[in-house]
């Protein structure tokens, strides 16, 4: 009788140890995957900020600058980094070449404008905003014509530890600001 009780207790202890050895790593792995599987969302506003002419003038409106304001929200449980942000212009399925591409500047986190994108850390569930300023330049007819004739414009954000974001934007000469979720 005592031997049977000891054997049952020993079997239960061994079973408990095996269950613990198997379930603890699986639980930790599942928690880690759940933290990393979230998504990075964004909201953007693509709007003209500098132009000339008017709708009634013979040449119409010509935009000299547009701004893309982007607000990211990290739905993961771990921080991620936006390594690169840009606005790509295409004509006939091909990206514009260096002589046609507009200039990109970035609103600095401390004000002013910067030529280079400053890496952004996206903390979980805390919105983070960045602004891209796009301009063909003043008196740069080739760039101005190229942005006006582009048949596709895309916002691209390269994000470490998350899926990159690619979102199509309205044409350069669109009068109304575009707002959308991506």
Steps between C-alpha positions, in 0.01 A plus 500: 500500500777747592697399190202577279455842663869582456490389136189713428660801673825446305306475171316824581827681581663379177191602301503846663867549420450393136199733463699790653802434279281502188248775583730767645712543183188483280329765711805729487526450123129573453528819708801616302323433169191685621716806583664498158196416285332839542486744214621856446217723375520848359280790410614746238412838366635589153433864427625789289672768711646736242369585157446770244222595262135421555234269368374785278840603360604378151776275637288383792653420837861387514618351826857575607489297820296230668529360850432150616421483871513143631390379843615147587347282770691188602254220593782268604607457862861581415651820355586510128702747293404683183830488315396684185212709368466624144258595225562320171380633162446276195423557135422210269569254781857626548630720783597853402874538444727721713451809281120472523447394863378774732697609804404344834545671834382395841355713774748469787391374840629829644364720220653606170566280199753223450631338183527155658231296669555467874429144616178482701438259786137395526411402853201270554163675470649852500431701184811648336481760220744591225473736201655470154523818291505432125602771253615495138693818579451853377592561138565131440271441201610139438416391855177702503381340177604151619301519827197638315516220241568217748237230466563346843621647829568279803587556863752243627603437861769239572446363851729265691324205666173578316355493151601792278221740405426593137200721430391666180452878513283732289655669194721807550245750365204373702347805667337328797716366785504122527462329836505125539596211723773262401 
